[in-house]
């Protein structure tokens, strides 16, 4: 059974699934992968651990500092603005 058919069967019994393509799939219409759950479930799971929150926040800051070394051509500092992807508690 492929991911597309599994998604259809799960929908019939009111379980949310997401079909996902895998590396060796021959067609995007019949992907072999299947994802369960949601990003919100995963995010809330991660944010329960203060150590994980601290590591994510530190990583976000380090990535932002690094990427600021490489300005985007055609944009001024005023245009770029700061996007905040850090977890909110």
N, CA, C and O atoms as a Maestro MAE file, in Angstrom:
{
 s_m_m2io_version
 :::
 2.0.0
}

f_m_ct {
 s_m_title
 :::
 protein
 m_atom[356] {
  # First column is atom index #
  i_m_mmod_type
  r_m_x_coord
  r_m_y_coord
  r_m_z_coord
  i_m_residue_number
  s_m_chain_name
  s_m_pdb_residue_name
  s_m_pdb_atom_name
  i_m_atomic_number
  :::
  1 25 0.852 -1.167 0.000 1 A "UNK " " N  " 7
  2 3 0.000 0.000 0.000 1 A "UNK " " CA " 6
  3 2 0.902 1.236 0.000 1 A "UNK " " C  " 6
  4 15 1.905 1.282 0.713 1 A "UNK " " O  " 8
  5 25 0.540 2.217 -0.793 2 A "UNK " " N  " 7
  6 3 1.321 3.451 -0.831 2 A "UNK " " CA " 6
  7 2 0.705 4.507 0.082 2 A "UNK " " C  " 6
  8 15 -0.379 4.312 0.632 2 A "UNK " " O  " 8
  9 25 1.411 5.629 0.234 3 A "UNK " " N  " 7
  10 3 0.962 6.691 1.129 3 A "UNK " " CA " 6
  11 2 -0.369 7.313 0.728 3 A "UNK " " C  " 6
  12 15 -1.162 7.691 1.590 3 A "UNK " " O  " 8
  13 25 -0.619 7.420 -0.575 4 A "UNK " " N  " 7
  14 3 -1.871 8.031 -1.043 4 A "UNK " " CA " 6
  15 2 -3.071 7.163 -0.647 4 A "UNK " " C  " 6
  16 15 -4.085 7.681 -0.179 4 A "UNK " " O  " 8
  17 25 -2.954 5.850 -0.833 5 A "UNK " " N  " 7
  18 3 -4.051 4.950 -0.474 5 A "UNK " " CA " 6
  19 2 -4.217 4.853 1.044 5 A "UNK " " C  " 6
  20 15 -5.338 4.778 1.548 5 A "UNK " " O  " 8
  21 25 -3.101 4.855 1.764 6 A "UNK " " N  " 7
  22 3 -3.172 4.822 3.223 6 A "UNK " " CA " 6
  23 2 -3.855 6.083 3.752 6 A "UNK " " C  " 6
  24 15 -4.650 6.012 4.689 6 A "UNK " " O  " 8
  25 25 -3.547 7.229 3.158 7 A "UNK " " N  " 7
  26 3 -4.194 8.477 3.574 7 A "UNK " " CA " 6
  27 2 -5.698 8.379 3.372 7 A "UNK " " C  " 6
  28 15 -6.463 8.816 4.231 7 A "UNK " " O  " 8
  29 25 -6.134 7.817 2.258 8 A "UNK " " N  " 7
  30 3 -7.557 7.680 1.956 8 A "UNK " " CA " 6
  31 2 -8.239 6.764 2.977 8 A "UNK " " C  " 6
  32 15 -9.324 7.081 3.465 8 A "UNK " " O  " 8
  33 25 -7.612 5.638 3.299 9 A "UNK " " N  " 7
  34 3 -8.184 4.696 4.267 9 A "UNK " " CA " 6
  35 2 -8.265 5.346 5.645 9 A "UNK " " C  " 6
  36 15 -9.278 5.212 6.332 9 A "UNK " " O  " 8
  37 25 -7.206 6.050 6.058 10 A "UNK " " N  " 7
  38 3 -7.228 6.723 7.352 10 A "UNK " " CA " 6
  39 2 -8.309 7.796 7.416 10 A "UNK " " C  " 6
  40 15 -8.943 7.974 8.456 10 A "UNK " " O  " 8
  41 25 -8.523 8.509 6.318 11 A "UNK " " N  " 7
  42 3 -9.588 9.513 6.274 11 A "UNK " " CA " 6
  43 2 -10.955 8.872 6.522 11 A "UNK " " C  " 6
  44 15 -11.818 9.481 7.155 11 A "UNK " " O  " 8
  45 25 -11.154 7.661 6.034 12 A "UNK " " N  " 7
  46 3 -12.429 6.968 6.222 12 A "UNK " " CA " 6
  47 2 -12.725 6.689 7.693 12 A "UNK " " C  " 6
  48 15 -13.889 6.621 8.089 12 A "UNK " " O  " 8
  49 25 -11.681 6.529 8.503 13 A "UNK " " N  " 7
  50 3 -11.868 6.260 9.930 13 A "UNK " " CA " 6
  51 2 -11.504 7.472 10.789 13 A "UNK " " C  " 6
  52 15 -11.235 7.333 11.982 13 A "UNK " " O  " 8
  53 25 -11.498 8.661 10.178 14 A "UNK " " N  " 7
  54 3 -11.316 9.935 10.863 14 A "UNK " " CA " 6
  55 2 -9.956 10.068 11.556 14 A "UNK " " C  " 6
  56 15 -9.865 10.612 12.657 14 A "UNK " " O  " 8
  57 25 -8.907 9.570 10.908 15 A "UNK " " N  " 7
  58 3 -7.535 9.767 11.370 15 A "UNK " " CA " 6
  59 2 -6.822 10.599 10.310 15 A "UNK " " C  " 6
  60 15 -6.854 10.273 9.124 15 A "UNK " " O  " 8
  61 25 -6.181 11.673 10.752 16 A "UNK " " N  " 7
  62 3 -5.502 12.550 9.815 16 A "UNK " " CA " 6
  63 2 -4.123 11.998 9.484 16 A "UNK " " C  " 6
  64 15 -3.318 11.730 10.376 16 A "UNK " " O  " 8
  65 25 -3.864 11.833 8.209 17 A "UNK " " N  " 7
  66 3 -2.560 11.398 7.728 17 A "UNK " " CA " 6
  67 2 -2.157 12.279 6.560 17 A "UNK " " C  " 6
  68 15 -3.001 12.888 5.903 17 A "UNK " " O  " 8
  69 25 -0.865 12.339 6.311 18 A "UNK " " N  " 7
  70 3 -0.366 13.143 5.189 18 A "UNK " " CA " 6
  71 2 0.514 12.256 4.328 18 A "UNK " " C  " 6
  72 15 1.469 11.654 4.819 18 A "UNK " " O  " 8
  73 25 0.194 12.175 3.049 19 A "UNK " " N  " 7
  74 3 1.060 11.408 2.160 19 A "UNK " " CA " 6
  75 2 2.329 12.204 1.889 19 A "UNK " " C  " 6
  76 15 2.282 13.417 1.690 19 A "UNK " " O  " 8
  77 25 3.454 11.516 1.884 20 A "UNK " " N  " 7
  78 3 4.754 12.160 1.687 20 A "UNK " " CA " 6
  79 2 5.554 11.381 0.660 20 A "UNK " " C  " 6
  80 15 5.554 10.150 0.660 20 A "UNK " " O  " 8
  81 25 6.232 12.105 -0.211 21 A "UNK " " N  " 7
  82 3 7.071 11.414 -1.184 21 A "UNK " " CA " 6
  83 2 8.354 10.928 -0.514 21 A "UNK " " C  " 6
  84 15 8.864 11.548 0.420 21 A "UNK " " O  " 8
  85 25 8.852 9.820 -1.010 22 A "UNK " " N  " 7
  86 3 10.101 9.226 -0.536 22 A "UNK " " CA " 6
  87 2 11.119 9.262 -1.665 22 A "UNK " " C  " 6
  88 15 10.782 9.548 -2.814 22 A "UNK " " O  " 8
  89 25 12.337 8.977 -1.332 23 A "UNK " " N  " 7
  90 3 13.437 9.091 -2.274 23 A "UNK " " CA " 6
  91 2 13.235 8.268 -3.544 23 A "UNK " " C  " 6
  92 15 13.509 8.765 -4.637 23 A "UNK " " O  " 8
  93 25 12.766 7.031 -3.434 24 A "UNK " " N  " 7
  94 3 12.649 6.159 -4.601 24 A "UNK " " CA " 6
  95 2 11.265 6.147 -5.244 24 A "UNK " " C  " 6
  96 15 10.988 5.272 -6.064 24 A "UNK " " O  " 8
  97 25 10.392 7.083 -4.901 25 A "UNK " " N  " 7
  98 3 9.045 7.110 -5.496 25 A "UNK " " CA " 6
  99 2 9.127 7.374 -6.992 25 A "UNK " " C  " 6
  100 15 9.938 8.175 -7.455 25 A "UNK " " O  " 8
  101 25 8.285 6.695 -7.726 26 A "UNK " " N  " 7
  102 3 8.258 6.873 -9.182 26 A "UNK " " CA " 6
  103 2 7.258 7.952 -9.605 26 A "UNK " " C  " 6
  104 15 7.357 8.495 -10.705 26 A "UNK " " O  " 8
  105 25 6.307 8.257 -8.739 27 A "UNK " " N  " 7
  106 3 5.297 9.258 -9.072 27 A "UNK " " CA " 6
  107 2 4.914 10.038 -7.822 27 A "UNK " " C  " 6
  108 15 4.779 9.461 -6.743 27 A "UNK " " O  " 8
  109 25 4.742 11.338 -7.963 28 A "UNK " " N  " 7
  110 3 4.295 12.166 -6.843 28 A "UNK " " CA " 6
  111 2 2.812 11.932 -6.547 28 A "UNK " " C  " 6
  112 15 2.336 12.285 -5.468 28 A "UNK " " O  " 8
  113 25 2.084 11.344 -7.486 29 A "UNK " " N  " 7
  114 3 0.665 11.062 -7.272 29 A "UNK " " CA " 6
  115 2 0.445 9.862 -6.358 29 A "UNK " " C  " 6
  116 15 -0.591 9.768 -5.700 29 A "UNK " " O  " 8
  117 25 1.391 8.963 -6.313 30 A "UNK " " N  " 7
  118 3 1.296 7.796 -5.428 30 A "UNK " " CA " 6
  119 2 2.563 7.688 -4.582 30 A "UNK " " C  " 6
  120 15 3.372 6.783 -4.790 30 A "UNK " " O  " 8
  121 25 2.740 8.603 -3.633 31 A "UNK " " N  " 7
  122 3 3.945 8.584 -2.813 31 A "UNK " " CA " 6
  123 2 3.948 7.399 -1.845 31 A "UNK " " C  " 6
  124 15 2.895 6.886 -1.468 31 A "UNK " " O  " 8
  125 25 5.126 6.984 -1.458 32 A "UNK " " N  " 7
  126 3 5.240 5.830 -0.582 32 A "UNK " " CA " 6
  127 2 5.236 6.156 0.892 32 A "UNK " " C  " 6
  128 15 5.094 5.253 1.716 32 A "UNK " " O  " 8
  129 25 5.386 7.412 1.251 33 A "UNK " " N  " 7
  130 3 5.478 7.784 2.662 33 A "UNK " " CA " 6
  131 2 4.158 8.235 3.236 33 A "UNK " " C  " 6
  132 15 3.236 8.606 2.509 33 A "UNK " " O  " 8
  133 25 4.083 8.198 4.554 34 A "UNK " " N  " 7
  134 3 2.877 8.628 5.254 34 A "UNK " " CA " 6
  135 2 3.296 9.319 6.538 34 A "UNK " " C  " 6
  136 15 4.100 8.780 7.299 34 A "UNK " " O  " 8
  137 25 2.762 10.504 6.786 35 A "UNK " " N  " 7
  138 3 3.056 11.232 8.014 35 A "UNK " " CA " 6
  139 2 1.830 11.273 8.903 35 A "UNK " " C  " 6
  140 15 0.713 11.448 8.416 35 A "UNK " " O  " 8
  141 25 2.026 11.114 10.189 36 A "UNK " " N  " 7
  142 3 0.929 11.188 11.154 36 A "UNK " " CA " 6
  143 2 1.215 12.306 12.135 36 A "UNK " " C  " 6
  144 15 2.376 12.613 12.406 36 A "UNK " " O  " 8
  145 25 0.172 12.915 12.669 37 A "UNK " " N  " 7
  146 3 0.350 14.008 13.610 37 A "UNK " " CA " 6
  147 2 0.409 15.337 12.892 37 A "UNK " " C  " 6
  148 15 0.167 15.426 11.688 37 A "UNK " " O  " 8
  149 25 0.734 16.363 13.645 38 A "UNK " " N  " 7
  150 3 0.795 17.699 13.069 38 A "UNK " " CA " 6
  151 2 2.007 18.440 13.599 38 A "UNK " " C  " 6
  152 15 2.614 18.030 14.589 38 A "UNK " " O  " 8
  153 25 2.352 19.524 12.941 39 A "UNK " " N  " 7
  154 3 3.462 20.348 13.383 39 A "UNK " " CA " 6
  155 2 3.173 20.919 14.762 39 A "UNK " " C  " 6
  156 15 4.079 21.048 15.586 39 A "UNK " " O  " 8
  157 25 1.908 21.263 15.018 40 A "UNK " " N  " 7
  158 3 1.555 21.845 16.313 40 A "UNK " " CA " 6
  159 2 1.808 20.848 17.439 40 A "UNK " " C  " 6
  160 15 2.293 21.231 18.504 40 A "UNK " " O  " 8
  161 25 1.483 19.569 17.215 41 A "UNK " " N  " 7
  162 3 1.760 18.543 18.226 41 A "UNK " " CA " 6
  163 2 3.253 18.456 18.496 41 A "UNK " " C  " 6
  164 15 3.677 18.397 19.651 41 A "UNK " " O  " 8
  165 25 4.047 18.448 17.443 42 A "UNK " " N  " 7
  166 3 5.497 18.352 17.568 42 A "UNK " " CA " 6
  167 2 6.059 19.573 18.281 42 A "UNK " " C  " 6
  168 15 6.924 19.448 19.148 42 A "UNK " " O  " 8
  169 25 5.566 20.758 17.914 43 A "UNK " " N  " 7
  170 3 6.048 21.995 18.517 43 A "UNK " " CA " 6
  171 2 5.724 22.021 20.010 43 A "UNK " " C  " 6
  172 15 6.582 22.380 20.817 43 A "UNK " " O  " 8
  173 25 4.504 21.647 20.389 44 A "UNK " " N  " 7
  174 3 4.136 21.670 21.803 44 A "UNK " " CA " 6
  175 2 4.954 20.645 22.589 44 A "UNK " " C  " 6
  176 15 5.295 20.883 23.747 44 A "UNK " " O  " 8
  177 25 5.272 19.505 21.967 45 A "UNK " " N  " 7
  178 3 6.121 18.505 22.610 45 A "UNK " " CA " 6
  179 2 7.514 19.083 22.873 45 A "UNK " " C  " 6
  180 15 8.058 18.912 23.964 45 A "UNK " " O  " 8
  181 25 8.087 19.760 21.889 46 A "UNK " " N  " 7
  182 3 9.419 20.343 22.050 46 A "UNK " " CA " 6
  183 2 9.456 21.419 23.124 46 A "UNK " " C  " 6
  184 15 10.414 21.508 23.892 46 A "UNK " " O  " 8
  185 25 8.409 22.233 23.174 47 A "UNK " " N  " 7
  186 3 8.410 23.385 24.082 47 A "UNK " " CA " 6
  187 2 8.149 23.008 25.528 47 A "UNK " " C  " 6
  188 15 8.192 23.875 26.401 47 A "UNK " " O  " 8
  189 25 7.877 21.737 25.807 48 A "UNK " " N  " 7
  190 3 7.656 21.299 27.194 48 A "UNK " " CA " 6
  191 2 8.965 21.203 27.976 48 A "UNK " " C  " 6
  192 15 8.958 21.277 29.205 48 A "UNK " " O  " 8
  193 25 10.074 21.041 27.283 49 A "UNK " " N  " 7
  194 3 11.370 20.860 27.927 49 A "UNK " " CA " 6
  195 2 12.152 22.178 27.903 49 A "UNK " " C  " 6
  196 15 12.510 22.656 26.826 49 A "UNK " " O  " 8
  197 25 12.421 22.769 29.064 50 A "UNK " " N  " 7
  198 3 13.148 24.047 29.097 50 A "UNK " " CA " 6
  199 2 14.537 23.950 28.463 50 A "UNK " " C  " 6
  200 15 15.000 24.921 27.865 50 A "UNK " " O  " 8
  201 25 15.204 22.819 28.577 51 A "UNK " " N  " 7
  202 3 16.521 22.657 27.968 51 A "UNK " " CA " 6
  203 2 16.448 22.721 26.453 51 A "UNK " " C  " 6
  204 15 17.308 23.320 25.807 51 A "UNK " " O  " 8
  205 25 15.422 22.103 25.888 52 A "UNK " " N  " 7
  206 3 15.238 22.134 24.435 52 A "UNK " " CA " 6
  207 2 14.925 23.549 23.976 52 A "UNK " " C  " 6
  208 15 15.430 23.996 22.946 52 A "UNK " " O  " 8
  209 25 14.094 24.255 24.735 53 A "UNK " " N  " 7
  210 3 13.755 25.640 24.392 53 A "UNK " " CA " 6
  211 2 15.014 26.499 24.389 53 A "UNK " " C  " 6
  212 15 15.204 27.326 23.497 53 A "UNK " " O  " 8
  213 25 15.871 26.304 25.384 54 A "UNK " " N  " 7
  214 3 17.114 27.087 25.453 54 A "UNK " " CA " 6
  215 2 18.020 26.770 24.265 54 A "UNK " " C  " 6
  216 15 18.632 27.677 23.700 54 A "UNK " " O  " 8
  217 25 18.114 25.506 23.881 55 A "UNK " " N  " 7
  218 3 18.956 25.127 22.742 55 A "UNK " " CA " 6
  219 2 18.407 25.688 21.436 55 A "UNK " " C  " 6
  220 15 19.175 26.141 20.587 55 A "UNK " " O  " 8
  221 25 17.086 25.663 21.267 56 A "UNK " " N  " 7
  222 3 16.468 26.206 20.045 56 A "UNK " " CA " 6
  223 2 16.702 27.709 19.972 56 A "UNK " " C  " 6
  224 15 17.046 28.239 18.915 56 A "UNK " " O  " 8
  225 25 16.516 28.388 21.090 57 A "UNK " " N  " 7
  226 3 16.725 29.844 21.130 57 A "UNK " " CA " 6
  227 2 18.177 30.183 20.807 57 A "UNK " " C  " 6
  228 15 18.445 31.110 20.043 57 A "UNK " " O  " 8
  229 25 19.112 29.434 21.388 58 A "UNK " " N  " 7
  230 3 20.533 29.669 21.115 58 A "UNK " " CA " 6
  231 2 20.844 29.428 19.641 58 A "UNK " " C  " 6
  232 15 21.556 30.217 19.018 58 A "UNK " " O  " 8
  233 25 20.318 28.352 19.086 59 A "UNK " " N  " 7
  234 3 20.556 28.058 17.669 59 A "UNK " " CA " 6
  235 2 19.989 29.161 16.774 59 A "UNK " " C  " 6
  236 15 20.635 29.566 15.808 59 A "UNK " " O  " 8
  237 25 18.796 29.644 17.087 60 A "UNK " " N  " 7
  238 3 18.204 30.736 16.296 60 A "UNK " " CA " 6
  239 2 19.093 31.969 16.311 60 A "UNK " " C  " 6
  240 15 19.308 32.597 15.275 60 A "UNK " " O  " 8
  241 25 19.610 32.316 17.482 61 A "UNK " " N  " 7
  242 3 20.477 33.491 17.585 61 A "UNK " " CA " 6
  243 2 21.764 33.298 16.794 61 A "UNK " " C  " 6
  244 15 22.208 34.213 16.100 61 A "UNK " " O  " 8
  245 25 22.368 32.111 16.893 62 A "UNK " " N  " 7
  246 3 23.611 31.852 16.171 62 A "UNK " " CA " 6
  247 2 23.405 31.872 14.665 62 A "UNK " " C  " 6
  248 15 24.241 32.400 13.932 62 A "UNK " " O  " 8
  249 25 22.300 31.302 14.198 63 A "UNK " " N  " 7
  250 3 22.015 31.306 12.759 63 A "UNK " " CA " 6
  251 2 21.782 32.731 12.275 63 A "UNK " " C  " 6
  252 15 22.276 33.121 11.217 63 A "UNK " " O  " 8
  253 25 21.027 33.509 13.052 64 A "UNK " " N  " 7
  254 3 20.762 34.893 12.650 64 A "UNK " " CA " 6
  255 2 22.050 35.704 12.585 64 A "UNK " " C  " 6
  256 15 22.246 36.471 11.642 64 A "UNK " " O  " 8
  257 25 22.927 35.550 13.566 65 A "UNK " " N  " 7
  258 3 24.204 36.261 13.553 65 A "UNK " " CA " 6
  259 2 25.044 35.867 12.336 65 A "UNK " " C  " 6
  260 15 25.671 36.719 11.707 65 A "UNK " " O  " 8
  261 25 25.053 34.588 12.013 66 A "UNK " " N  " 7
  262 3 25.829 34.106 10.874 66 A "UNK " " CA " 6
  263 2 25.264 34.642 9.558 66 A "UNK " " C  " 6
  264 15 26.018 35.100 8.699 66 A "UNK " " O  " 8
  265 25 23.949 34.586 9.400 67 A "UNK " " N  " 7
  266 3 23.364 35.013 8.133 67 A "UNK " " CA " 6
  267 2 23.467 36.515 7.917 67 A "UNK " " C  " 6
  268 15 23.436 36.972 6.775 67 A "UNK " " O  " 8
  269 25 23.586 37.277 8.970 68 A "UNK " " N  " 7
  270 3 23.758 38.727 8.815 68 A "UNK " " CA " 6
  271 2 25.095 39.079 8.180 68 A "UNK " " C  " 6
  272 15 25.283 40.198 7.702 68 A "UNK " " O  " 8
  273 25 26.031 38.121 8.173 69 A "UNK " " N  " 7
  274 3 27.325 38.349 7.524 69 A "UNK " " CA " 6
  275 2 27.207 38.368 6.001 69 A "UNK " " C  " 6
  276 15 28.121 38.817 5.309 69 A "UNK " " O  " 8
  277 25 26.077 37.879 5.481 70 A "UNK " " N  " 7
  278 3 25.882 37.764 4.038 70 A "UNK " " CA " 6
  279 2 24.635 38.545 3.637 70 A "UNK " " C  " 6
  280 15 23.545 37.975 3.579 70 A "UNK " " O  " 8
  281 25 24.778 39.846 3.358 71 A "UNK " " N  " 7
  282 3 23.600 40.663 3.039 71 A "UNK " " CA " 6
  283 2 22.919 40.187 1.749 71 A "UNK " " C  " 6
  284 15 23.572 39.697 0.828 71 A "UNK " " O  " 8
  285 25 21.615 40.343 1.710 72 A "UNK " " N  " 7
  286 3 20.833 39.967 0.539 72 A "UNK " " CA " 6
  287 2 20.952 41.075 -0.498 72 A "UNK " " C  " 6
  288 15 20.599 42.221 -0.219 72 A "UNK " " O  " 8
  289 25 21.443 40.751 -1.689 73 A "UNK " " N  " 7
  290 3 21.593 41.777 -2.725 73 A "UNK " " CA " 6
  291 2 20.246 42.427 -3.059 73 A "UNK " " C  " 6
  292 15 19.225 41.752 -3.191 73 A "UNK " " O  " 8
  293 25 20.277 43.738 -3.189 74 A "UNK " " N  " 7
  294 3 19.069 44.462 -3.565 74 A "UNK " " CA " 6
  295 2 18.231 44.932 -2.391 74 A "UNK " " C  " 6
  296 15 17.234 45.625 -2.593 74 A "UNK " " O  " 8
  297 25 18.609 44.575 -1.160 75 A "UNK " " N  " 7
  298 3 17.854 44.993 0.015 75 A "UNK " " CA " 6
  299 2 18.742 45.836 0.916 75 A "UNK " " C  " 6
  300 15 19.939 45.581 1.046 75 A "UNK " " O  " 8
  301 25 18.141 46.839 1.533 76 A "UNK " " N  " 7
  302 3 18.867 47.617 2.532 76 A "UNK " " CA " 6
  303 2 18.514 47.046 3.905 76 A "UNK " " C  " 6
  304 15 17.579 46.253 4.019 76 A "UNK " " O  " 8
  305 25 19.236 47.432 4.931 77 A "UNK " " N  " 7
  306 3 18.952 46.966 6.295 77 A "UNK " " CA " 6
  307 2 17.524 47.329 6.689 77 A "UNK " " C  " 6
  308 15 16.854 46.577 7.396 77 A "UNK " " O  " 8
  309 25 17.068 48.495 6.222 78 A "UNK " " N  " 7
  310 3 15.713 48.946 6.530 78 A "UNK " " CA " 6
  311 2 14.670 48.002 5.938 78 A "UNK " " C  " 6
  312 15 13.622 47.778 6.544 78 A "UNK " " O  " 8
  313 25 14.950 47.444 4.751 79 A "UNK " " N  " 7
  314 3 13.994 46.573 4.067 79 A "UNK " " CA " 6
  315 2 13.897 45.187 4.684 79 A "UNK " " C  " 6
  316 15 12.842 44.554 4.633 79 A "UNK " " O  " 8
  317 25 14.990 44.714 5.266 80 A "UNK " " N  " 7
  318 3 15.021 43.308 5.665 80 A "UNK " " CA " 6
  319 2 14.198 43.022 6.901 80 A "UNK " " C  " 6
  320 15 13.606 41.947 6.995 80 A "UNK " " O  " 8
  321 25 14.134 43.936 7.853 81 A "UNK " " N  " 7
  322 3 13.346 43.672 9.051 81 A "UNK " " CA " 6
  323 2 13.820 42.421 9.755 81 A "UNK " " C  " 6
  324 15 14.619 41.669 9.197 81 A "UNK " " O  " 8
  325 25 13.362 42.184 10.933 82 A "UNK " " N  " 7
  326 3 13.802 41.021 11.691 82 A "UNK " " CA " 6
  327 2 12.614 40.088 11.880 82 A "UNK " " C  " 6
  328 15 11.585 40.483 12.427 82 A "UNK " " O  " 8
  329 25 12.764 38.859 11.427 83 A "UNK " " N  " 7
  330 3 11.738 37.849 11.642 83 A "UNK " " CA " 6
  331 2 12.091 37.078 12.906 83 A "UNK " " C  " 6
  332 15 13.240 36.675 13.085 83 A "UNK " " O  " 8
  333 25 11.127 36.874 13.770 84 A "UNK " " N  " 7
  334 3 11.393 36.204 15.035 84 A "UNK " " CA " 6
  335 2 10.757 34.817 15.013 84 A "UNK " " C  " 6
  336 15 9.537 34.681 15.100 84 A "UNK " " O  " 8
  337 25 11.595 33.795 14.896 85 A "UNK " " N  " 7
  338 3 11.108 32.416 14.883 85 A "UNK " " CA " 6
  339 2 11.362 31.731 16.217 85 A "UNK " " C  " 6
  340 15 11.183 30.519 16.338 85 A "UNK " " O  " 8
  341 25 11.769 32.487 17.202 86 A "UNK " " N  " 7
  342 3 12.064 31.878 18.488 86 A "UNK " " CA " 6
  343 2 10.777 31.412 19.162 86 A "UNK " " C  " 6
  344 15 9.738 32.052 19.005 86 A "UNK " " O  " 8
  345 25 10.828 30.311 19.907 87 A "UNK " " N  " 7
  346 3 9.618 29.816 20.574 87 A "UNK " " CA " 6
  347 2 9.119 30.782 21.631 87 A "UNK " " C  " 6
  348 15 9.902 31.372 22.374 87 A "UNK " " O  " 8
  349 25 7.844 30.930 21.686 88 A "UNK " " N  " 7
  350 3 7.217 31.789 22.702 88 A "UNK " " CA " 6
  351 2 6.652 30.895 23.790 88 A "UNK " " C  " 6
  352 15 5.949 29.925 23.505 88 A "UNK " " O  " 8
  353 25 6.957 31.218 25.026 89 A "UNK " " N  " 7
  354 3 6.507 30.372 26.144 89 A "UNK " " CA " 6
  355 2 5.232 30.890 26.757 89 A "UNK " " C  " 6
  356 15 4.718 30.297 27.706 89 A "UNK " " O  " 8
  :::
 }
 m_bond[355] {
  # First column is bond index #
  i_m_from
  i_m_to
  i_m_order
  :::
  1 1 2 1
  2 2 3 1
  3 3 4 2
  4 3 5 1
  5 5 6 1
  6 6 7 1
  7 7 8 2
  8 7 9 1
  9 9 10 1
  10 10 11 1
  11 11 12 2
  12 11 13 1
  13 13 14 1
  14 14 15 1
  15 15 16 2
  16 15 17 1
  17 17 18 1
  18 18 19 1
  19 19 20 2
  20 19 21 1
  21 21 22 1
  22 22 23 1
  23 23 24 2
  24 23 25 1
  25 25 26 1
  26 26 27 1
  27 27 28 2
  28 27 29 1
  29 29 30 1
  30 30 31 1
  31 31 32 2
  32 31 33 1
  33 33 34 1
  34 34 35 1
  35 35 36 2
  36 35 37 1
  37 37 38 1
  38 38 39 1
  39 39 40 2
  40 39 41 1
  41 41 42 1
  42 42 43 1
  43 43 44 2
  44 43 45 1
  45 45 46 1
  46 46 47 1
  47 47 48 2
  48 47 49 1
  49 49 50 1
  50 50 51 1
  51 51 52 2
  52 51 53 1
  53 53 54 1
  54 54 55 1
  55 55 56 2
  56 55 57 1
  57 57 58 1
  58 58 59 1
  59 59 60 2
  60 59 61 1
  61 61 62 1
  62 62 63 1
  63 63 64 2
  64 63 65 1
  65 65 66 1
  66 66 67 1
  67 67 68 2
  68 67 69 1
  69 69 70 1
  70 70 71 1
  71 71 72 2
  72 71 73 1
  73 73 74 1
  74 74 75 1
  75 75 76 2
  76 75 77 1
  77 77 78 1
  78 78 79 1
  79 79 80 2
  80 79 81 1
  81 81 82 1
  82 82 83 1
  83 83 84 2
  84 83 85 1
  85 85 86 1
  86 86 87 1
  87 87 88 2
  88 87 89 1
  89 89 90 1
  90 90 91 1
  91 91 92 2
  92 91 93 1
  93 93 94 1
  94 94 95 1
  95 95 96 2
  96 95 97 1
  97 97 98 1
  98 98 99 1
  99 99 100 2
  100 99 101 1
  101 101 102 1
  102 102 103 1
  103 103 104 2
  104 103 105 1
  105 105 106 1
  106 106 107 1
  107 107 108 2
  108 107 109 1
  109 109 110 1
  110 110 111 1
  111 111 112 2
  112 111 113 1
  113 113 114 1
  114 114 115 1
  115 115 116 2
  116 115 117 1
  117 117 118 1
  118 118 119 1
  119 119 120 2
  120 119 121 1
  121 121 122 1
  122 122 123 1
  123 123 124 2
  124 123 125 1
  125 125 126 1
  126 126 127 1
  127 127 128 2
  128 127 129 1
  129 129 130 1
  130 130 131 1
  131 131 132 2
  132 131 133 1
  133 133 134 1
  134 134 135 1
  135 135 136 2
  136 135 137 1
  137 137 138 1
  138 138 139 1
  139 139 140 2
  140 139 141 1
  141 141 142 1
  142 142 143 1
  143 143 144 2
  144 143 145 1
  145 145 146 1
  146 146 147 1
  147 147 148 2
  148 147 149 1
  149 149 150 1
  150 150 151 1
  151 151 152 2
  152 151 153 1
  153 153 154 1
  154 154 155 1
  155 155 156 2
  156 155 157 1
  157 157 158 1
  158 158 159 1
  159 159 160 2
  160 159 161 1
  161 161 162 1
  162 162 163 1
  163 163 164 2
  164 163 165 1
  165 165 166 1
  166 166 167 1
  167 167 168 2
  168 167 169 1
  169 169 170 1
  170 170 171 1
  171 171 172 2
  172 171 173 1
  173 173 174 1
  174 174 175 1
  175 175 176 2
  176 175 177 1
  177 177 178 1
  178 178 179 1
  179 179 180 2
  180 179 181 1
  181 181 182 1
  182 182 183 1
  183 183 184 2
  184 183 185 1
  185 185 186 1
  186 186 187 1
  187 187 188 2
  188 187 189 1
  189 189 190 1
  190 190 191 1
  191 191 192 2
  192 191 193 1
  193 193 194 1
  194 194 195 1
  195 195 196 2
  196 195 197 1
  197 197 198 1
  198 198 199 1
  199 199 200 2
  200 199 201 1
  201 201 202 1
  202 202 203 1
  203 203 204 2
  204 203 205 1
  205 205 206 1
  206 206 207 1
  207 207 208 2
  208 207 209 1
  209 209 210 1
  210 210 211 1
  211 211 212 2
  212 211 213 1
  213 213 214 1
  214 214 215 1
  215 215 216 2
  216 215 217 1
  217 217 218 1
  218 218 219 1
  219 219 220 2
  220 219 221 1
  221 221 222 1
  222 222 223 1
  223 223 224 2
  224 223 225 1
  225 225 226 1
  226 226 227 1
  227 227 228 2
  228 227 229 1
  229 229 230 1
  230 230 231 1
  231 231 232 2
  232 231 233 1
  233 233 234 1
  234 234 235 1
  235 235 236 2
  236 235 237 1
  237 237 238 1
  238 238 239 1
  239 239 240 2
  240 239 241 1
  241 241 242 1
  242 242 243 1
  243 243 244 2
  244 243 245 1
  245 245 246 1
  246 246 247 1
  247 247 248 2
  248 247 249 1
  249 249 250 1
  250 250 251 1
  251 251 252 2
  252 251 253 1
  253 253 254 1
  254 254 255 1
  255 255 256 2
  256 255 257 1
  257 257 258 1
  258 258 259 1
  259 259 260 2
  260 259 261 1
  261 261 262 1
  262 262 263 1
  263 263 264 2
  264 263 265 1
  265 265 266 1
  266 266 267 1
  267 267 268 2
  268 267 269 1
  269 269 270 1
  270 270 271 1
  271 271 272 2
  272 271 273 1
  273 273 274 1
  274 274 275 1
  275 275 276 2
  276 275 277 1
  277 277 278 1
  278 278 279 1
  279 279 280 2
  280 279 281 1
  281 281 282 1
  282 282 283 1
  283 283 284 2
  284 283 285 1
  285 285 286 1
  286 286 287 1
  287 287 288 2
  288 287 289 1
  289 289 290 1
  290 290 291 1
  291 291 292 2
  292 291 293 1
  293 293 294 1
  294 294 295 1
  295 295 296 2
  296 295 297 1
  297 297 298 1
  298 298 299 1
  299 299 300 2
  300 299 301 1
  301 301 302 1
  302 302 303 1
  303 303 304 2
  304 303 305 1
  305 305 306 1
  306 306 307 1
  307 307 308 2
  308 307 309 1
  309 309 310 1
  310 310 311 1
  311 311 312 2
  312 311 313 1
  313 313 314 1
  314 314 315 1
  315 315 316 2
  316 315 317 1
  317 317 318 1
  318 318 319 1
  319 319 320 2
  320 319 321 1
  321 321 322 1
  322 322 323 1
  323 323 324 2
  324 323 325 1
  325 325 326 1
  326 326 327 1
  327 327 328 2
  328 327 329 1
  329 329 330 1
  330 330 331 1
  331 331 332 2
  332 331 333 1
  333 333 334 1
  334 334 335 1
  335 335 336 2
  336 335 337 1
  337 337 338 1
  338 338 339 1
  339 339 340 2
  340 339 341 1
  341 341 342 1
  342 342 343 1
  343 343 344 2
  344 343 345 1
  345 345 346 1
  346 346 347 1
  347 347 348 2
  348 347 349 1
  349 349 350 1
  350 350 351 1
  351 351 352 2
  352 351 353 1
  353 353 354 1
  354 354 355 1
  355 355 356 2
  :::
 }
}
